[in-house]
Amino acid sequence: MSNTHLKLFRGPEESEVDSHASEDCVTVAIGEVLPLIADAVNSERTWLSDFEHDDITISRDLYEVLSAYQYFRRPSA
């Protein structure tokens, strides 16, 4: 696996943080996360099951592309 360095977005200063924002969230580029997730899936890492029910937020265009990909990769399509 190549050396992938995550860049963490720590957000605005505390005084600027919206009271509804979660302190447990970070924003990273999908290109930085996908290789790590793919490697973990291929290596069958058991810790992945800890997150299988977690929600993620993705852009609408990525969601549309993934939906189309899911549809067209079905054997019946």
PDB file of N, CA, C and O in Angstrom:
ATOM      1  N   MET A   1       0.843  -1.172   0.000  1.00  0.00           N
ATOM      2  CA  MET A   1       0.000   0.000   0.000  1.00  0.00           C
ATOM      3  C   MET A   1       0.888   1.235   0.000  1.00  0.00           C
ATOM      4  O   MET A   1       1.883   1.292   0.723  1.00  0.00           O
ATOM      5  N   SER A   2       0.533   2.205  -0.797  1.00  0.00           N
ATOM      6  CA  SER A   2       1.325   3.416  -0.854  1.00  0.00           C
ATOM      7  C   SER A   2       1.117   4.242   0.411  1.00  0.00           C
ATOM      8  O   SER A   2       0.101   4.111   1.094  1.00  0.00           O
ATOM      9  N   ASN A   3       2.073   5.075   0.704  1.00  0.00           N
ATOM     10  CA  ASN A   3       1.953   5.943   1.872  1.00  0.00           C
ATOM     11  C   ASN A   3       0.941   7.028   1.584  1.00  0.00           C
ATOM     12  O   ASN A   3       1.198   7.922   0.778  1.00  0.00           O
ATOM     13  N   THR A   4      -0.199   6.960   2.230  1.00  0.00           N
ATOM     14  CA  THR A   4      -1.236   7.968   2.074  1.00  0.00           C
ATOM     15  C   THR A   4      -1.286   8.789   3.344  1.00  0.00           C
ATOM     16  O   THR A   4      -1.407   8.242   4.440  1.00  0.00           O
ATOM     17  N   HIS A   5      -1.194  10.073   3.202  1.00  0.00           N
ATOM     18  CA  HIS A   5      -1.228  10.966   4.349  1.00  0.00           C
ATOM     19  C   HIS A   5      -2.555  11.693   4.364  1.00  0.00           C
ATOM     20  O   HIS A   5      -2.885  12.410   3.420  1.00  0.00           O
ATOM     21  N   LEU A   6      -3.320  11.515   5.431  1.00  0.00           N
ATOM     22  CA  LEU A   6      -4.594  12.194   5.561  1.00  0.00           C
ATOM     23  C   LEU A   6      -4.370  13.627   5.999  1.00  0.00           C
ATOM     24  O   LEU A   6      -3.539  13.906   6.864  1.00  0.00           O
ATOM     25  N   LYS A   7      -5.117  14.528   5.395  1.00  0.00           N
ATOM     26  CA  LYS A   7      -5.094  15.922   5.811  1.00  0.00           C
ATOM     27  C   LYS A   7      -6.409  16.174   6.535  1.00  0.00           C
ATOM     28  O   LYS A   7      -7.483  16.048   5.948  1.00  0.00           O
ATOM     29  N   LEU A   8      -6.324  16.519   7.770  1.00  0.00           N
ATOM     30  CA  LEU A   8      -7.520  16.731   8.566  1.00  0.00           C
ATOM     31  C   LEU A   8      -7.918  18.196   8.546  1.00  0.00           C
ATOM     32  O   LEU A   8      -7.090  19.083   8.756  1.00  0.00           O
ATOM     33  N   PHE A   9      -9.195  18.436   8.291  1.00  0.00           N
ATOM     34  CA  PHE A   9      -9.749  19.774   8.379  1.00  0.00           C
ATOM     35  C   PHE A   9     -10.281  19.938   9.780  1.00  0.00           C
ATOM     36  O   PHE A   9     -11.208  19.232  10.178  1.00  0.00           O
ATOM     37  N   ARG A  10      -9.727  20.833  10.517  1.00  0.00           N
ATOM     38  CA  ARG A  10     -10.114  21.019  11.911  1.00  0.00           C
ATOM     39  C   ARG A  10     -11.252  22.016  12.071  1.00  0.00           C
ATOM     40  O   ARG A  10     -11.768  22.173  13.177  1.00  0.00           O
ATOM     41  N   GLY A  11     -11.658  22.694  11.006  1.00  0.00           N
ATOM     42  CA  GLY A  11     -12.789  23.605  11.063  1.00  0.00           C
ATOM     43  C   GLY A  11     -12.418  24.964  11.618  1.00  0.00           C
ATOM     44  O   GLY A  11     -11.259  25.237  11.929  1.00  0.00           O
ATOM     45  N   PRO A  12     -13.428  25.810  11.735  1.00  0.00           N
ATOM     46  CA  PRO A  12     -13.193  27.163  12.240  1.00  0.00           C
ATOM     47  C   PRO A  12     -12.895  27.145  13.737  1.00  0.00           C
ATOM     48  O   PRO A  12     -13.087  26.128  14.404  1.00  0.00           O
ATOM     49  N   GLU A  13     -12.434  28.255  14.248  1.00  0.00           N
ATOM     50  CA  GLU A  13     -12.176  28.386  15.677  1.00  0.00           C
ATOM     51  C   GLU A  13     -13.464  28.124  16.445  1.00  0.00           C
ATOM     52  O   GLU A  13     -14.554  28.296  15.899  1.00  0.00           O
ATOM     53  N   GLU A  14     -13.355  27.712  17.706  1.00  0.00           N
ATOM     54  CA  GLU A  14     -14.520  27.356  18.506  1.00  0.00           C
ATOM     55  C   GLU A  14     -15.550  28.465  18.574  1.00  0.00           C
ATOM     56  O   GLU A  14     -16.749  28.184  18.579  1.00  0.00           O
ATOM     57  N   SER A  15     -15.127  29.697  18.627  1.00  0.00           N
ATOM     58  CA  SER A  15     -16.078  30.806  18.721  1.00  0.00           C
ATOM     59  C   SER A  15     -16.918  30.941  17.458  1.00  0.00           C
ATOM     60  O   SER A  15     -18.002  31.524  17.494  1.00  0.00           O
ATOM     61  N   GLU A  16     -16.427  30.407  16.338  1.00  0.00           N
ATOM     62  CA  GLU A  16     -17.133  30.498  15.067  1.00  0.00           C
ATOM     63  C   GLU A  16     -17.963  29.265  14.762  1.00  0.00           C
ATOM     64  O   GLU A  16     -18.709  29.260  13.783  1.00  0.00           O
ATOM     65  N   VAL A  17     -17.854  28.221  15.570  1.00  0.00           N
ATOM     66  CA  VAL A  17     -18.527  26.960  15.294  1.00  0.00           C
ATOM     67  C   VAL A  17     -20.019  27.088  15.560  1.00  0.00           C
ATOM     68  O   VAL A  17     -20.434  27.613  16.593  1.00  0.00           O
ATOM     69  N   ASP A  18     -20.822  26.603  14.615  1.00  0.00           N
ATOM     70  CA  ASP A  18     -22.268  26.563  14.769  1.00  0.00           C
ATOM     71  C   ASP A  18     -22.613  25.623  15.913  1.00  0.00           C
ATOM     72  O   ASP A  18     -22.003  24.562  16.041  1.00  0.00           O
ATOM     73  N   SER A  19     -23.568  25.989  16.735  1.00  0.00           N
ATOM     74  CA  SER A  19     -23.921  25.158  17.887  1.00  0.00           C
ATOM     75  C   SER A  19     -24.475  23.806  17.465  1.00  0.00           C
ATOM     76  O   SER A  19     -24.497  22.879  18.275  1.00  0.00           O
ATOM     77  N   HIS A  20     -24.925  23.665  16.211  1.00  0.00           N
ATOM     78  CA  HIS A  20     -25.473  22.396  15.724  1.00  0.00           C
ATOM     79  C   HIS A  20     -24.402  21.498  15.105  1.00  0.00           C
ATOM     80  O   HIS A  20     -24.673  20.334  14.809  1.00  0.00           O
ATOM     81  N   ALA A  21     -23.212  22.010  14.910  1.00  0.00           N
ATOM     82  CA  ALA A  21     -22.147  21.220  14.281  1.00  0.00           C
ATOM     83  C   ALA A  21     -21.611  20.188  15.267  1.00  0.00           C
ATOM     84  O   ALA A  21     -21.512  20.449  16.466  1.00  0.00           O
ATOM     85  N   SER A  22     -21.272  19.025  14.749  1.00  0.00           N
ATOM     86  CA  SER A  22     -20.738  17.959  15.585  1.00  0.00           C
ATOM     87  C   SER A  22     -19.234  18.124  15.745  1.00  0.00           C
ATOM     88  O   SER A  22     -18.527  18.419  14.781  1.00  0.00           O
ATOM     89  N   GLU A  23     -18.756  17.935  16.956  1.00  0.00           N
ATOM     90  CA  GLU A  23     -17.328  18.023  17.211  1.00  0.00           C
ATOM     91  C   GLU A  23     -16.614  16.742  16.794  1.00  0.00           C
ATOM     92  O   GLU A  23     -15.383  16.707  16.772  1.00  0.00           O
ATOM     93  N   ASP A  24     -17.357  15.695  16.465  1.00  0.00           N
ATOM     94  CA  ASP A  24     -16.769  14.407  16.117  1.00  0.00           C
ATOM     95  C   ASP A  24     -16.576  14.229  14.619  1.00  0.00           C
ATOM     96  O   ASP A  24     -16.306  13.112  14.178  1.00  0.00           O
ATOM     97  N   CYS A  25     -16.702  15.271  13.828  1.00  0.00           N
ATOM     98  CA  CYS A  25     -16.620  15.160  12.370  1.00  0.00           C
ATOM     99  C   CYS A  25     -15.371  15.850  11.844  1.00  0.00           C
ATOM    100  O   CYS A  25     -14.931  16.872  12.371  1.00  0.00           O
ATOM    101  N   VAL A  26     -14.815  15.266  10.795  1.00  0.00           N
ATOM    102  CA  VAL A  26     -13.710  15.877  10.058  1.00  0.00           C
ATOM    103  C   VAL A  26     -14.053  15.800   8.578  1.00  0.00           C
ATOM    104  O   VAL A  26     -14.840  14.950   8.162  1.00  0.00           O
ATOM    105  N   THR A  27     -13.471  16.675   7.795  1.00  0.00           N
ATOM    106  CA  THR A  27     -13.680  16.669   6.353  1.00  0.00           C
ATOM    107  C   THR A  27     -12.360  16.319   5.682  1.00  0.00           C
ATOM    108  O   THR A  27     -11.338  16.962   5.923  1.00  0.00           O
ATOM    109  N   VAL A  28     -12.393  15.293   4.840  1.00  0.00           N
ATOM    110  CA  VAL A  28     -11.206  14.874   4.084  1.00  0.00           C
ATOM    111  C   VAL A  28     -11.622  14.623   2.645  1.00  0.00           C
ATOM    112  O   VAL A  28     -12.791  14.361   2.361  1.00  0.00           O
ATOM    113  N   ALA A  29     -10.668  14.706   1.751  1.00  0.00           N
ATOM    114  CA  ALA A  29     -10.933  14.414   0.341  1.00  0.00           C
ATOM    115  C   ALA A  29     -11.177  12.919   0.176  1.00  0.00           C
ATOM    116  O   ALA A  29     -10.494  12.102   0.793  1.00  0.00           O
ATOM    117  N   ILE A  30     -12.137  12.569  -0.645  1.00  0.00           N
ATOM    118  CA  ILE A  30     -12.471  11.160  -0.862  1.00  0.00           C
ATOM    119  C   ILE A  30     -11.286  10.402  -1.451  1.00  0.00           C
ATOM    120  O   ILE A  30     -11.118   9.209  -1.196  1.00  0.00           O
ATOM    121  N   GLY A  31     -10.465  11.094  -2.237  1.00  0.00           N
ATOM    122  CA  GLY A  31      -9.287  10.465  -2.818  1.00  0.00           C
ATOM    123  C   GLY A  31      -8.264  10.036  -1.779  1.00  0.00           C
ATOM    124  O   GLY A  31      -7.442   9.158  -2.041  1.00  0.00           O
ATOM    125  N   GLU A  32      -8.307  10.643  -0.616  1.00  0.00           N
ATOM    126  CA  GLU A  32      -7.395  10.256   0.452  1.00  0.00           C
ATOM    127  C   GLU A  32      -7.936   9.079   1.249  1.00  0.00           C
ATOM    128  O   GLU A  32      -7.160   8.299   1.800  1.00  0.00           O
ATOM    129  N   VAL A  33      -9.250   8.942   1.317  1.00  0.00           N
ATOM    130  CA  VAL A  33      -9.881   7.926   2.145  1.00  0.00           C
ATOM    131  C   VAL A  33     -10.125   6.618   1.386  1.00  0.00           C
ATOM    132  O   VAL A  33      -9.949   5.535   1.946  1.00  0.00           O
ATOM    133  N   LEU A  34     -10.525   6.713   0.122  1.00  0.00           N
ATOM    134  CA  LEU A  34     -10.880   5.514  -0.638  1.00  0.00           C
ATOM    135  C   LEU A  34      -9.777   4.458  -0.714  1.00  0.00           C
ATOM    136  O   LEU A  34     -10.073   3.278  -0.525  1.00  0.00           O
ATOM    137  N   PRO A  35      -8.531   4.821  -0.980  1.00  0.00           N
ATOM    138  CA  PRO A  35      -7.505   3.775  -1.025  1.00  0.00           C
ATOM    139  C   PRO A  35      -7.363   3.034   0.302  1.00  0.00           C
ATOM    140  O   PRO A  35      -7.111   1.829   0.320  1.00  0.00           O
ATOM    141  N   LEU A  36      -7.521   3.743   1.396  1.00  0.00           N
ATOM    142  CA  LEU A  36      -7.426   3.105   2.706  1.00  0.00           C
ATOM    143  C   LEU A  36      -8.606   2.179   2.961  1.00  0.00           C
ATOM    144  O   LEU A  36      -8.434   1.073   3.473  1.00  0.00           O
ATOM    145  N   ILE A  37      -9.802   2.629   2.604  1.00  0.00           N
ATOM    146  CA  ILE A  37     -10.989   1.790   2.782  1.00  0.00           C
ATOM    147  C   ILE A  37     -10.908   0.573   1.874  1.00  0.00           C
ATOM    148  O   ILE A  37     -11.206  -0.542   2.302  1.00  0.00           O
ATOM    149  N   ALA A  38     -10.506   0.778   0.619  1.00  0.00           N
ATOM    150  CA  ALA A  38     -10.387  -0.344  -0.314  1.00  0.00           C
ATOM    151  C   ALA A  38      -9.386  -1.378   0.200  1.00  0.00           C
ATOM    152  O   ALA A  38      -9.640  -2.580   0.123  1.00  0.00           O
ATOM    153  N   ASP A  39      -8.263  -0.919   0.717  1.00  0.00           N
ATOM    154  CA  ASP A  39      -7.271  -1.838   1.267  1.00  0.00           C
ATOM    155  C   ASP A  39      -7.835  -2.589   2.468  1.00  0.00           C
ATOM    156  O   ASP A  39      -7.599  -3.788   2.618  1.00  0.00           O
ATOM    157  N   ALA A  40      -8.577  -1.894   3.322  1.00  0.00           N
ATOM    158  CA  ALA A  40      -9.165  -2.539   4.496  1.00  0.00           C
ATOM    159  C   ALA A  40     -10.200  -3.583   4.089  1.00  0.00           C
ATOM    160  O   ALA A  40     -10.279  -4.648   4.702  1.00  0.00           O
ATOM    161  N   VAL A  41     -10.996  -3.286   3.057  1.00  0.00           N
ATOM    162  CA  VAL A  41     -11.984  -4.254   2.558  1.00  0.00           C
ATOM    163  C   VAL A  41     -11.268  -5.465   1.969  1.00  0.00           C
ATOM    164  O   VAL A  41     -11.609  -6.607   2.278  1.00  0.00           O
ATOM    165  N   ASN A  42     -10.273  -5.210   1.117  1.00  0.00           N
ATOM    166  CA  ASN A  42      -9.536  -6.313   0.496  1.00  0.00           C
ATOM    167  C   ASN A  42      -8.798  -7.162   1.524  1.00  0.00           C
ATOM    168  O   ASN A  42      -8.624  -8.365   1.328  1.00  0.00           O
ATOM    169  N   SER A  43      -8.369  -6.547   2.605  1.00  0.00           N
ATOM    170  CA  SER A  43      -7.657  -7.268   3.666  1.00  0.00           C
ATOM    171  C   SER A  43      -8.603  -7.851   4.706  1.00  0.00           C
ATOM    172  O   SER A  43      -8.173  -8.474   5.678  1.00  0.00           O
ATOM    173  N   GLU A  44      -9.901  -7.640   4.488  1.00  0.00           N
ATOM    174  CA  GLU A  44     -10.947  -8.137   5.389  1.00  0.00           C
ATOM    175  C   GLU A  44     -10.688  -7.744   6.841  1.00  0.00           C
ATOM    176  O   GLU A  44     -10.723  -8.585   7.740  1.00  0.00           O
ATOM    177  N   ARG A  45     -10.432  -6.470   7.055  1.00  0.00           N
ATOM    178  CA  ARG A  45     -10.188  -5.958   8.404  1.00  0.00           C
ATOM    179  C   ARG A  45     -11.476  -5.982   9.210  1.00  0.00           C
ATOM    180  O   ARG A  45     -12.503  -5.471   8.761  1.00  0.00           O
ATOM    181  N   THR A  46     -11.428  -6.560  10.373  1.00  0.00           N
ATOM    182  CA  THR A  46     -12.637  -6.717  11.187  1.00  0.00           C
ATOM    183  C   THR A  46     -13.145  -5.397  11.741  1.00  0.00           C
ATOM    184  O   THR A  46     -14.333  -5.287  12.044  1.00  0.00           O
ATOM    185  N   TRP A  47     -12.297  -4.397  11.885  1.00  0.00           N
ATOM    186  CA  TRP A  47     -12.749  -3.126  12.437  1.00  0.00           C
ATOM    187  C   TRP A  47     -13.732  -2.407  11.523  1.00  0.00           C
ATOM    188  O   TRP A  47     -14.438  -1.502  11.969  1.00  0.00           O
ATOM    189  N   LEU A  48     -13.790  -2.795  10.253  1.00  0.00           N
ATOM    190  CA  LEU A  48     -14.763  -2.171   9.351  1.00  0.00           C
ATOM    191  C   LEU A  48     -16.199  -2.385   9.829  1.00  0.00           C
ATOM    192  O   LEU A  48     -17.056  -1.523   9.638  1.00  0.00           O
ATOM    193  N   SER A  49     -16.455  -3.531  10.449  1.00  0.00           N
ATOM    194  CA  SER A  49     -17.811  -3.812  10.924  1.00  0.00           C
ATOM    195  C   SER A  49     -18.235  -2.835  12.017  1.00  0.00           C
ATOM    196  O   SER A  49     -19.432  -2.648  12.234  1.00  0.00           O
ATOM    197  N   ASP A  50     -17.300  -2.219  12.698  1.00  0.00           N
ATOM    198  CA  ASP A  50     -17.640  -1.219  13.711  1.00  0.00           C
ATOM    199  C   ASP A  50     -18.326  -0.002  13.103  1.00  0.00           C
ATOM    200  O   ASP A  50     -19.026   0.728  13.805  1.00  0.00           O
ATOM    201  N   PHE A  51     -18.135   0.220  11.819  1.00  0.00           N
ATOM    202  CA  PHE A  51     -18.641   1.421  11.166  1.00  0.00           C
ATOM    203  C   PHE A  51     -19.731   1.140  10.142  1.00  0.00           C
ATOM    204  O   PHE A  51     -20.194   2.069   9.480  1.00  0.00           O
ATOM    205  N   GLU A  52     -20.158  -0.117   9.989  1.00  0.00           N
ATOM    206  CA  GLU A  52     -21.079  -0.455   8.913  1.00  0.00           C
ATOM    207  C   GLU A  52     -22.445   0.212   9.023  1.00  0.00           C
ATOM    208  O   GLU A  52     -23.160   0.300   8.025  1.00  0.00           O
ATOM    209  N   HIS A  53     -22.823   0.679  10.199  1.00  0.00           N
ATOM    210  CA  HIS A  53     -24.119   1.348  10.348  1.00  0.00           C
ATOM    211  C   HIS A  53     -23.977   2.862  10.494  1.00  0.00           C
ATOM    212  O   HIS A  53     -24.966   3.557  10.725  1.00  0.00           O
ATOM    213  N   ASP A  54     -22.767   3.371  10.361  1.00  0.00           N
ATOM    214  CA  ASP A  54     -22.546   4.817  10.433  1.00  0.00           C
ATOM    215  C   ASP A  54     -23.019   5.483   9.155  1.00  0.00           C
ATOM    216  O   ASP A  54     -22.900   4.909   8.072  1.00  0.00           O
ATOM    217  N   ASP A  55     -23.551   6.682   9.269  1.00  0.00           N
ATOM    218  CA  ASP A  55     -23.950   7.463   8.108  1.00  0.00           C
ATOM    219  C   ASP A  55     -22.762   8.265   7.607  1.00  0.00           C
ATOM    220  O   ASP A  55     -21.913   8.687   8.392  1.00  0.00           O
ATOM    221  N   ILE A  56     -22.704   8.472   6.300  1.00  0.00           N
ATOM    222  CA  ILE A  56     -21.703   9.354   5.718  1.00  0.00           C
ATOM    223  C   ILE A  56     -22.432  10.364   4.847  1.00  0.00           C
ATOM    224  O   ILE A  56     -23.562  10.122   4.422  1.00  0.00           O
ATOM    225  N   THR A  57     -21.803  11.474   4.586  1.00  0.00           N
ATOM    226  CA  THR A  57     -22.371  12.499   3.718  1.00  0.00           C
ATOM    227  C   THR A  57     -21.502  12.575   2.472  1.00  0.00           C
ATOM    228  O   THR A  57     -20.288  12.757   2.559  1.00  0.00           O
ATOM    229  N   ILE A  58     -22.139  12.433   1.306  1.00  0.00           N
ATOM    230  CA  ILE A  58     -21.424  12.538   0.031  1.00  0.00           C
ATOM    231  C   ILE A  58     -22.155  13.546  -0.837  1.00  0.00           C
ATOM    232  O   ILE A  58     -23.318  13.863  -0.588  1.00  0.00           O
ATOM    233  N   SER A  59     -21.480  14.042  -1.843  1.00  0.00           N
ATOM    234  CA  SER A  59     -22.097  15.007  -2.752  1.00  0.00           C
ATOM    235  C   SER A  59     -23.173  14.322  -3.588  1.00  0.00           C
ATOM    236  O   SER A  59     -23.133  13.112  -3.809  1.00  0.00           O
ATOM    237  N   ARG A  60     -24.131  15.118  -4.046  1.00  0.00           N
ATOM    238  CA  ARG A  60     -25.231  14.579  -4.842  1.00  0.00           C
ATOM    239  C   ARG A  60     -24.718  13.936  -6.131  1.00  0.00           C
ATOM    240  O   ARG A  60     -25.204  12.876  -6.525  1.00  0.00           O
ATOM    241  N   ASP A  61     -23.741  14.562  -6.792  1.00  0.00           N
ATOM    242  CA  ASP A  61     -23.256  13.986  -8.044  1.00  0.00           C
ATOM    243  C   ASP A  61     -22.544  12.653  -7.814  1.00  0.00           C
ATOM    244  O   ASP A  61     -22.668  11.751  -8.642  1.00  0.00           O
ATOM    245  N   LEU A  62     -21.810  12.504  -6.724  1.00  0.00           N
ATOM    246  CA  LEU A  62     -21.202  11.208  -6.414  1.00  0.00           C
ATOM    247  C   LEU A  62     -22.282  10.178  -6.129  1.00  0.00           C
ATOM    248  O   LEU A  62     -22.169   9.031  -6.563  1.00  0.00           O
ATOM    249  N   TYR A  63     -23.313  10.561  -5.416  1.00  0.00           N
ATOM    250  CA  TYR A  63     -24.416   9.645  -5.138  1.00  0.00           C
ATOM    251  C   TYR A  63     -25.068   9.172  -6.443  1.00  0.00           C
ATOM    252  O   TYR A  63     -25.366   7.986  -6.590  1.00  0.00           O
ATOM    253  N   GLU A  64     -25.289  10.081  -7.381  1.00  0.00           N
ATOM    254  CA  GLU A  64     -25.899   9.711  -8.660  1.00  0.00           C
ATOM    255  C   GLU A  64     -25.001   8.761  -9.451  1.00  0.00           C
ATOM    256  O   GLU A  64     -25.491   7.807 -10.055  1.00  0.00           O
ATOM    257  N   VAL A  65     -23.708   9.012  -9.453  1.00  0.00           N
ATOM    258  CA  VAL A  65     -22.772   8.135 -10.158  1.00  0.00           C
ATOM    259  C   VAL A  65     -22.750   6.753  -9.513  1.00  0.00           C
ATOM    260  O   VAL A  65     -22.771   5.742 -10.216  1.00  0.00           O
ATOM    261  N   LEU A  66     -22.707   6.700  -8.192  1.00  0.00           N
ATOM    262  CA  LEU A  66     -22.703   5.410  -7.497  1.00  0.00           C
ATOM    263  C   LEU A  66     -24.010   4.655  -7.713  1.00  0.00           C
ATOM    264  O   LEU A  66     -24.001   3.431  -7.849  1.00  0.00           O
ATOM    265  N   SER A  67     -25.130   5.370  -7.747  1.00  0.00           N
ATOM    266  CA  SER A  67     -26.423   4.727  -8.001  1.00  0.00           C
ATOM    267  C   SER A  67     -26.466   4.129  -9.397  1.00  0.00           C
ATOM    268  O   SER A  67     -26.929   3.003  -9.580  1.00  0.00           O
ATOM    269  N   ALA A  68     -25.983   4.881 -10.385  1.00  0.00           N
ATOM    270  CA  ALA A  68     -25.942   4.377 -11.759  1.00  0.00           C
ATOM    271  C   ALA A  68     -24.998   3.180 -11.852  1.00  0.00           C
ATOM    272  O   ALA A  68     -25.323   2.190 -12.508  1.00  0.00           O
ATOM    273  N   TYR A  69     -23.858   3.255 -11.217  1.00  0.00           N
ATOM    274  CA  TYR A  69     -22.898   2.149 -11.214  1.00  0.00           C
ATOM    275  C   TYR A  69     -23.515   0.906 -10.594  1.00  0.00           C
ATOM    276  O   TYR A  69     -23.363  -0.196 -11.120  1.00  0.00           O
ATOM    277  N   GLN A  70     -24.206   1.081  -9.485  1.00  0.00           N
ATOM    278  CA  GLN A  70     -24.851  -0.056  -8.814  1.00  0.00           C
ATOM    279  C   GLN A  70     -25.895  -0.683  -9.746  1.00  0.00           C
ATOM    280  O   GLN A  70     -25.988  -1.907  -9.834  1.00  0.00           O
ATOM    281  N   TYR A  71     -26.667   0.135 -10.430  1.00  0.00           N
ATOM    282  CA  TYR A  71     -27.694  -0.376 -11.321  1.00  0.00           C
ATOM    283  C   TYR A  71     -27.084  -1.157 -12.496  1.00  0.00           C
ATOM    284  O   TYR A  71     -27.530  -2.260 -12.813  1.00  0.00           O
ATOM    285  N   PHE A  72     -26.071  -0.581 -13.130  1.00  0.00           N
ATOM    286  CA  PHE A  72     -25.515  -1.195 -14.329  1.00  0.00           C
ATOM    287  C   PHE A  72     -24.579  -2.374 -14.055  1.00  0.00           C
ATOM    288  O   PHE A  72     -24.269  -3.131 -14.975  1.00  0.00           O
ATOM    289  N   ARG A  73     -24.136  -2.542 -12.844  1.00  0.00           N
ATOM    290  CA  ARG A  73     -23.273  -3.685 -12.554  1.00  0.00           C
ATOM    291  C   ARG A  73     -24.061  -4.911 -12.146  1.00  0.00           C
ATOM    292  O   ARG A  73     -23.484  -5.980 -11.949  1.00  0.00           O
ATOM    293  N   ARG A  74     -25.400  -4.771 -12.013  1.00  0.00           N
ATOM    294  CA  ARG A  74     -26.228  -5.921 -11.687  1.00  0.00           C
ATOM    295  C   ARG A  74     -26.212  -6.898 -12.859  1.00  0.00           C
ATOM    296  O   ARG A  74     -26.213  -6.469 -14.013  1.00  0.00           O
ATOM    297  N   PRO A  75     -26.197  -8.182 -12.588  1.00  0.00           N
ATOM    298  CA  PRO A  75     -26.167  -9.169 -13.675  1.00  0.00           C
ATOM    299  C   PRO A  75     -27.387  -9.083 -14.584  1.00  0.00           C
ATOM    300  O   PRO A  75     -27.296  -9.408 -15.768  1.00  0.00           O
ATOM    301  N   SER A  76     -28.529  -8.651 -14.047  1.00  0.00           N
ATOM    302  CA  SER A  76     -29.747  -8.591 -14.852  1.00  0.00           C
ATOM    303  C   SER A  76     -29.809  -7.347 -15.725  1.00  0.00           C
ATOM    304  O   SER A  76     -30.677  -7.262 -16.593  1.00  0.00           O
ATOM    305  N   ALA A  77     -28.921  -6.381 -15.525  1.00  0.00           N
ATOM    306  CA  ALA A  77     -28.980  -5.136 -16.292  1.00  0.00           C
ATOM    307  C   ALA A  77     -28.367  -5.295 -17.659  1.00  0.00           C
ATOM    308  O   ALA A  77     -28.335  -4.340 -18.435  1.00  0.00           O
TER     309      ALA A  77
END
